[in-house]
Amino acid sequence: MTINSDINVLGSLPDLNLISLFLNDSIESLNKNGGHRSYTAIKTDKSVQRFEKAITSTLLNFKNKEFEHIFRSIVSAESISNDSLFLILLNASNNNDLLSYLNESVYFPALYSGRVAIKAPEVAACLNDLKQSETDLQKWSDSTIDTTASKYLTLLKKFNLMEGSLNKTIAHTYLNDKMFVIFIYWLLTIEQKPNILESPWLKYCFLEKQSFLERVMQKKFSKYYNLNFNGDKMKIEPIISYQNIYDELTKP
């Protein structure tokens, strides 16, 4: 597992529009066009550089061109919206091992068991358990663990998965049809297992397995993907190209 402090940095990100900014520009190009103050209220160059590093490594690092096509399409069209933030969450979870681990160990168990809230101490406890086996994490102080736990919940709030300020509660998330199809296309780019129902990423659609089955097999989605299901195994193949799927989903 690769351990870094990106959760801390991104949890402190005051301006989400930096994500769409750094999708197309670097600090060097911004400096040639009036500097970062022309684009954000963040005051110091050092802070912007710190955010750029975390944004580009966790949020804007693409494992394949197919997903990058979809990602650029939605962020270019919508900038930072509820829908694009969901796609950013998917990419971040695929890129950042610690974020993915906390999602798997804390957030999703709480969500799917019907809990109302997640507290920072239970995130810290999860990190301390992981600390026993991860050498890089053993370098972290108790205060760094506590800060990461708090920033993790703040980051979930930025992704619209949590609500509230001091006492954060779990938000009820339901993907609209556009984002459900995009989720399927994303899943197909990263899942190596031939049976899609065995994918550990399936939980990111925020549906129980039976609800997922009922939704994914709805006839209205048949123009976007071919589906084969024999009762145990499911195989899905995209029909629309990754370059064109966003436009197809959003056309009048």
C-alpha positions as CSV (number, residue, x, y, z in Angstrom):
1,M,0.0,0.0,0.0
2,T,1.3,3.5,-0.9
3,I,0.8,5.9,1.9
4,N,0.8,9.7,1.4
5,S,-0.8,12.8,3.0
6,D,-3.1,13.7,0.0
7,I,-6.2,13.1,2.2
8,N,-5.0,15.8,4.6
9,V,-4.2,18.2,1.8
10,L,-7.4,17.6,-0.2
11,G,-9.5,17.8,2.9
12,S,-8.2,21.3,3.4
13,L,-8.8,22.4,-0.2
14,P,-10.7,25.6,-0.1
15,D,-11.4,26.0,-3.8
16,L,-12.7,23.0,-5.7
17,N,-12.4,24.9,-9.0
18,L,-8.6,24.2,-8.8
19,I,-9.4,20.7,-9.9
20,S,-10.8,21.8,-13.3
21,L,-8.1,24.4,-13.5
22,F,-5.3,21.9,-13.1
23,L,-6.9,19.5,-15.5
24,N,-5.7,21.8,-18.3
25,D,-3.0,24.0,-16.8
26,S,0.1,23.7,-14.6
27,I,1.4,26.3,-12.1
28,E,4.1,27.2,-14.7
29,S,1.5,28.0,-17.3
30,L,-0.6,29.9,-14.8
31,N,2.4,32.0,-13.8
32,K,2.8,33.0,-17.5
33,N,-0.8,34.2,-17.5
34,G,-0.9,36.5,-14.5
35,G,-0.2,34.0,-11.7
36,H,-2.5,31.9,-9.6
37,R,-4.2,34.9,-8.0
38,S,-5.9,35.4,-11.3
39,Y,-7.7,32.1,-10.8
40,T,-8.0,31.5,-7.0
41,A,-8.2,33.3,-3.7
42,I,-5.5,31.0,-2.2
43,K,-2.8,33.5,-1.1
44,T,0.6,31.8,-1.2
45,D,2.5,30.1,-4.0
46,K,3.5,27.3,-1.6
47,S,-0.1,26.5,-0.8
48,V,-1.1,26.3,-4.4
49,Q,1.9,24.1,-5.2
50,R,0.9,21.8,-2.3
51,F,-2.7,21.5,-3.6
52,E,-1.5,21.0,-7.2
53,K,0.6,18.0,-6.2
54,A,-2.3,16.3,-4.3
55,I,-4.8,17.2,-7.0
56,T,-2.7,15.9,-9.9
57,S,-1.6,12.7,-8.1
58,T,-4.9,11.6,-6.5
59,L,-7.7,13.4,-8.5
60,L,-6.2,13.9,-12.0
61,N,-4.1,10.8,-12.5
62,F,-5.6,8.5,-15.1
63,K,-5.0,4.8,-15.4
64,N,-6.4,4.6,-18.9
65,K,-7.4,6.8,-21.8
66,E,-10.9,5.5,-21.9
67,F,-11.8,6.9,-18.5
68,E,-9.8,10.1,-19.2
69,H,-12.1,10.8,-22.2
70,I,-15.2,10.6,-20.0
71,F,-13.6,12.6,-17.2
72,R,-12.5,15.4,-19.4
73,S,-15.9,15.5,-21.1
74,I,-17.9,16.0,-17.9
75,V,-15.5,18.4,-16.2
76,S,-15.1,20.5,-19.4
77,A,-18.9,20.7,-19.7
78,E,-19.9,21.0,-16.0
79,S,-16.8,22.1,-14.2
80,I,-17.3,21.2,-10.5
81,S,-20.9,19.8,-10.2
82,N,-22.5,17.1,-8.1
83,D,-22.0,14.7,-11.1
84,S,-18.4,15.6,-11.8
85,L,-17.6,15.3,-8.1
86,F,-18.8,11.7,-8.2
87,L,-16.5,10.9,-11.1
88,I,-13.6,12.7,-9.2
89,L,-14.4,10.4,-6.2
90,L,-14.2,7.3,-8.3
91,N,-10.8,8.4,-9.8
92,A,-9.4,9.4,-6.4
93,S,-10.4,6.1,-4.8
94,N,-8.7,4.2,-7.6
95,N,-5.5,6.3,-7.3
96,N,-5.1,6.7,-3.6
97,D,-4.6,3.5,-1.6
98,L,-5.3,5.0,1.8
99,L,-8.5,6.7,0.6
100,S,-9.7,3.4,-0.9
101,Y,-8.8,1.5,2.3
102,L,-10.8,4.0,4.5
103,N,-13.8,3.8,2.1
104,E,-13.7,0.0,2.3
105,S,-13.1,-0.2,6.0
106,V,-15.2,2.7,7.4
107,Y,-17.5,4.5,5.0
108,F,-19.1,1.6,3.1
109,P,-19.6,-0.6,6.1
110,A,-21.4,2.3,7.8
111,L,-23.4,3.1,4.7
112,Y,-24.6,-0.4,3.9
113,S,-25.4,-1.2,7.5
114,G,-27.8,1.8,7.7
115,R,-25.8,3.8,10.1
116,V,-26.6,7.6,10.4
117,A,-23.1,9.0,11.2
118,I,-19.4,8.3,11.2
119,K,-17.1,9.8,13.9
120,A,-13.5,10.8,13.5
121,P,-12.3,8.6,16.4
122,E,-13.5,5.4,14.5
123,V,-11.5,6.6,11.5
124,A,-8.5,7.2,13.7
125,A,-8.9,3.7,15.2
126,C,-9.0,2.2,11.7
127,L,-5.8,4.1,10.9
128,N,-4.1,2.9,14.1
129,D,-5.0,-0.7,13.2
130,L,-3.5,-0.3,9.8
131,K,-0.4,1.3,11.4
132,Q,0.5,-2.0,12.8
133,S,1.2,-3.5,9.4
134,E,2.2,-0.5,7.3
135,T,5.7,0.8,7.7
136,D,5.0,4.2,6.2
137,L,2.1,4.8,8.5
138,Q,4.2,3.9,11.5
139,K,6.1,7.2,10.9
140,W,2.9,9.2,11.6
141,S,2.3,10.7,15.0
142,D,-1.0,10.5,16.9
143,S,-1.8,14.1,15.9
144,T,-1.2,13.3,12.2
145,I,-3.5,10.2,12.6
146,D,-6.2,12.4,14.2
147,T,-5.9,15.1,11.6
148,T,-6.1,12.6,8.8
149,A,-9.3,11.1,10.4
150,S,-10.9,14.5,10.5
151,K,-9.8,15.5,7.0
152,Y,-11.1,12.2,5.6
153,L,-14.6,13.0,6.8
154,T,-14.3,16.5,5.5
155,L,-13.2,15.1,2.1
156,L,-16.2,12.9,2.0
157,K,-18.3,15.9,2.6
158,K,-16.7,17.7,-0.3
159,F,-17.7,14.6,-2.4
160,N,-21.3,15.0,-1.1
161,L,-21.1,11.7,0.8
162,M,-21.5,13.4,4.2
163,E,-23.5,16.3,5.6
164,G,-23.1,18.7,8.5
165,S,-20.1,20.4,10.0
166,L,-19.2,19.4,13.5
167,N,-21.3,16.2,13.6
168,K,-21.2,14.8,10.1
169,T,-24.0,12.4,9.0
170,I,-24.0,10.1,6.0
171,A,-25.8,11.6,3.0
172,H,-28.3,9.5,1.0
173,T,-26.8,9.2,-2.5
174,Y,-28.7,8.0,-5.6
175,L,-27.1,8.2,-9.0
176,N,-29.1,9.7,-11.7
177,D,-29.4,7.7,-15.0
178,K,-26.6,9.6,-16.7
179,M,-24.1,8.9,-13.8
180,F,-25.3,5.3,-13.4
181,V,-24.3,4.6,-17.1
182,I,-21.0,6.5,-16.6
183,F,-20.4,4.4,-13.5
184,I,-20.8,1.3,-15.6
185,Y,-18.4,2.6,-18.2
186,W,-15.9,3.5,-15.5
187,L,-16.2,0.1,-13.9
188,L,-15.5,-1.6,-17.2
189,T,-12.2,0.3,-17.5
190,I,-10.8,-0.8,-14.2
191,E,-12.3,-4.2,-13.4
192,Q,-10.3,-7.2,-14.6
193,K,-12.6,-9.9,-13.3
194,P,-14.8,-11.4,-16.1
195,N,-17.8,-11.5,-13.8
196,I,-18.7,-7.9,-13.0
197,L,-20.8,-8.9,-10.0
198,E,-17.6,-9.9,-8.2
199,S,-16.1,-6.5,-8.5
200,P,-15.2,-4.8,-5.2
201,W,-15.9,-1.5,-6.9
202,L,-19.6,-2.3,-7.3
203,K,-20.4,-0.8,-3.9
204,Y,-19.5,2.7,-5.4
205,C,-22.9,2.8,-7.1
206,F,-24.5,3.0,-3.7
207,L,-26.9,0.2,-4.3
208,E,-27.4,-3.2,-2.7
209,K,-26.6,-6.1,-5.1
210,Q,-30.3,-6.9,-5.8
211,S,-31.1,-3.3,-6.4
212,F,-28.1,-3.0,-8.7
213,L,-29.3,-6.1,-10.7
214,E,-32.7,-4.6,-11.1
215,R,-31.4,-1.3,-12.3
216,V,-28.6,-2.4,-14.6
217,M,-31.0,-4.7,-16.5
218,Q,-33.6,-2.0,-17.2
219,K,-34.4,-1.8,-20.9
220,K,-33.8,1.9,-21.1
221,F,-30.1,1.3,-20.7
222,S,-29.8,-1.3,-23.5
223,K,-28.8,1.4,-26.0
224,Y,-25.6,2.1,-24.0
225,Y,-24.3,-1.4,-23.2
226,N,-24.8,-5.1,-24.0
227,L,-25.5,-7.2,-21.0
228,N,-25.3,-11.0,-20.5
229,F,-26.5,-12.5,-17.2
230,N,-27.0,-16.1,-16.4
231,G,-28.2,-15.8,-12.8
232,D,-24.7,-15.9,-11.3
233,K,-22.3,-14.2,-13.8
234,M,-22.7,-10.9,-15.6
235,K,-20.7,-9.5,-18.5
236,I,-21.2,-6.0,-19.8
237,E,-19.8,-4.5,-23.0
238,P,-20.1,-0.8,-23.9
239,I,-21.9,0.2,-27.1
240,I,-21.0,3.9,-27.3
241,S,-17.3,4.9,-27.5
242,Y,-15.8,6.5,-24.4
243,Q,-15.1,9.6,-26.4
244,N,-18.8,10.0,-27.2
245,I,-20.7,8.5,-24.2
246,Y,-21.1,11.8,-22.3
247,D,-22.5,13.7,-25.3
248,E,-24.8,10.8,-26.0
249,L,-26.1,10.9,-22.5
250,T,-26.6,14.6,-22.4
251,K,-28.0,15.3,-25.9
252,P,-31.5,16.9,-26.0
